[in-house]
Amino acid sequence: MRTFWVLCVVAAVCVLPVWASEPGQPLDCSDWVILDPSLRCEAYECVANGNDTRGCDVDGAPWMLDNQSRSIVWEPNSLPAVECGSYFFTNRQYYELTAYTGSEKRVLAYLAERCSAGDGADRMEAYGGAFDRISGHYLIRAYSYAAAAPPPPYESVRRIMHFAGFATLFDVLQTYTPAPATIGFRVPYMPEGMPAADHFDTYWGDLSTVGTWSQAYGLQCHYPAAPPARGDYVTVADTLPTPQPGHGYYFVTSATYQGQTRYGKKTSGGKLSGRDPAVLPNCR
């Protein structure tokens, strides 16, 4: 099995095939159909007692502006009624996570309520909505439950679902996809705190040399061909061979703007500062 690391302000996320939950189970992140290749959904259960939903709240409205100035909205829509065994499922909902740029609409992900394994339905209600501009996460509060299936096949579940993979504010947050082997990220609003980026350079190295950046090697250099716009989804092909047992690779990406290069942060004596770009080898 291949071992890899994506370092620092670069998120280490292995994107694997996602299968939906079985009918008769609470609807969760695996039931969202993700249409945007950069997005992923993670859910965290929260505690609610009666009307006390502390820990389950997401402040804000169902729509928020992301770092690309798009309106991010989750929208419930009605679906035709269906028969789920002896249960006639009316008011069936279809949720869309959508990005609006002016009047242009783009569906990023969707989820549909469904028939349960027995005479009933798996349902979900979603509330609130908040966008974390720093990390590029959109959060909703979800309540998954079984309808009209006595006895209910499962307990209702309250979760916070957050969708990661939107353009961040500053940091290059990379994800790794094993097949095909690629590294991808969305261009931040201010890459590494700079107004924009003219290009990126992605390096790799053996895990034993992490921190000794002069021993890194260029994987892809001076890309894309034209200065990228914020929110562009950029990918790099991983052409490296499978490492030997006991070894692994790391990846790190630098951003360059008007001759200034930055690639993450370091802590020294409790103080945060940028890494020294002078130690990076020339990327060719």
N, C-alpha and C positions, 0 to 999 in steps of 0.2 A: 504494500500500500504506500502511496506517495505521501511524504510528510512535507508540509510547507508552513511558513509563517508569513503573515502580512503585518508589518510592524507599525508601532508608534501610533500617530494620529491616523493610522491606516487600520481600518477595522478588519479583524480576522473572522470571516464568515464563510463557511463552506456551503455552497448552494447545491442541495441535492434534490432529486425528484420528489415532489410533494404529492401525497395521496390524500384524498378526502376521507373524513371520518365515516364510519359505517352508519347507515340509517338506524335509528334507535339510540343514538349517542348525541350529546350536546353539539350544536354547531360551533365550530371554532376556526382558528386561522387556516387550518388545512382545507376548509370548505370555500375559502375565497379563491376565485380563479384570477391569478395575477396576469395581467396583460402587458404591463411595463416590465421589461427584463431586469431593471435595476431595483425593483421593489421587493420587499419581503415582509411578512407579517409575523409578529410574535405576540402571544397572549399571556397575561399574568392574572391569576385568580385573585380576587379581592374579597373582603369579608363584609357582609351586610346583614344586619339583624332587624327584621321588620322594615320600618321606614328609615332606619338609620343606615345610610349608605356611605358613611365616612370610609375613606380608602377606596371607594368605587367611583368617585366623581372625576370628571374631566371638565374643567372650566372652559367656557367659550361657547361659540355658536357652531352650528353644523358646518359652516364654511369659514375658512381662514386663508390669508395670503401666504404663499410659500416664498422661498428665496428667488424665484423666477417671476415674482409678481403675478402668479396665476392664482385664481380662486380655487382652493381645494375643498370639495364638497362631498359628503356622502348623501345619497339621495334614495329614499325608499320609493318603490313603484309597486303597483298592484299587479298580480298575475291572475289568470283565470282560475276559478275553483276547480279542484280535482277530488276524486274519490280515493281515500286512503283506507281501504278495507271498508268497514262499516262507518267510518268517520268521513263526513263531507267537509273538505278543507276549503273554507272560504277565507277571504281577506288574506290571501297568501302574498307574502312580500318578496320583493327582489331588490337587493341593495346594490348600488353602484358607488364606487369611489371615483370621483370625476375631477378633472382639471379643466377650468375654463380660462381661456385667454380671449378677452372680449366676448364675442359671440361664438367663438370656436370651442367646441366641446370635445374632450378626449377622455374616454373611460379607461381608468388605470387598473381597476379590479372590480369583480362583482361576486355576489353571493345570493343564492336563491334558497328560500325555505323549501322543505321537502317532506314527503311522506315518511313516517317512521317505520320501524321494522314490524310493528303491529297495527292495530286500528287507531291510528293517531298521526301526529305530525311533529317534526322537529322544527322549532320556531326560534327566532331571535329578535330582540328589540335593541336598537342602538340609539344612544343619546349623546348629546354634547358634541364636542369636537374641539381639538386644540392642536396648533402647529408649533413645534419646538424649532425655532429658527436656528439655534446653535447646532443641534445634532441632525436636523433634517428629518424629524419624525412627526407623523400625524397620528393623533390618538383619538380613539372613540371609546365610550363605555358601552359594553354589550351585556345583554341578559339572555342566556340561552335556556330554553325550557321545553318540556314535552306538553303537547296539547291533546286533551280528550283521549287519553290512552290509559284508562284505569286498570290496574294500578300503574302510575307513571314508571317507565322503564329506567329512569335515572332522576337524580336530584337536579334541580335548576342550578345553573352556574352563572356567577357574575364575574366578568373579566374586564380588564383594560386591554384593548387590542391596539398595538401601535405598528404603524407601517413605516419601515425604515427604507432608505434609499433615495429620498429626495435630495436635492442640492443642499449641502450644508452651508453654514455661514463662512467658515474659515478653512476647516481641515479637509484634506483629501482622505476620504474614507473608502478604502478599496475592499472589494469582495473578490473571492476566488471561486470560479466555477470549474469543477473537474472535467466535465465533458460537454463541449470542447474546452480544452484547458485555456482559460482566459482570465485576465485580471481586469476588472471594470470599476469605474467610479463616475459620479456626476461632478462636473466642474463646480466648485463652490462659488458662492456669491463674491467673496473676496479671498482668493486662493492664498493660504498661509498669511492672511492679513494684508495682502497687496491688492491694489485696485482691480487687477485682472491678471491673466497669465498669457504670455506670448507663446509658450510651449511647455511641455512636460518631458521629463526623463525618468524612466523606470529602471531601477537597478535590482540585481539579485546577488545573493551571496550565501555561503554555507552558514548554517546556524551557529557553528563554533566561532564565527568571526563577527557576530552581532556587536555593534558598537565600534568596531574598527572599520569605518566606512571606506577607508582607502583600499580595502580588499574587496570592495563590491565590483560588480561587472555590469556593463550596460546591457539591458534586455531590449529596450526600445528607446530611441533617442530623438529629441527634437520633434515631437508629435503633438497635435496633428499638424498637417501641412500649413493650415491657416490658423491664426489665433482663435482659440475656442471661445464660445459664448457661455455665460454662466448657465448651468443646468444641462449643458451638453453631456450625453452619456458616452464616455470614452472607454474603449477596450484595448487591451494589449494581449497578443497571443503568447502563451507560455510554450516556448519551444525547447525547454530544458529536458534532459533525460530523467528518468526516474532515479532518485538518489539511492545510494547504497544503504543497506540496513544500518540503522544507527545514525544516519545523517538526514538532514533536511535542508530546505532552502528558506530564505526570507526574501521579501520584496519590499522595496521602499521607493517612493516616487517624489521627485522634486519638481517645484514650479519655478519658472523663470519669467520675470517681467522687467523689461528695459534694462537688462544686464544684471539684475539682482536675482539670486537664487536662494530659495528657502526649502527646507525639507524636514519639517517637524521641530520638536522642542526637546530640551533636556533640562534636568534639574541639578543644580550644584549649590550646596550649602543652603538648601531650602529656597533658592531663587530660580525662577523659570526663565529660560532664554532660548533663542534659536540655536540649532546645530550649526556648526562651522561648515559652510559650503566649500571652503578651500580644500578640505580633505577628500572630497569626492573625486574620483578619477574622471578624466574626460570621457563623456559618453559619445561614442561614435557608432 
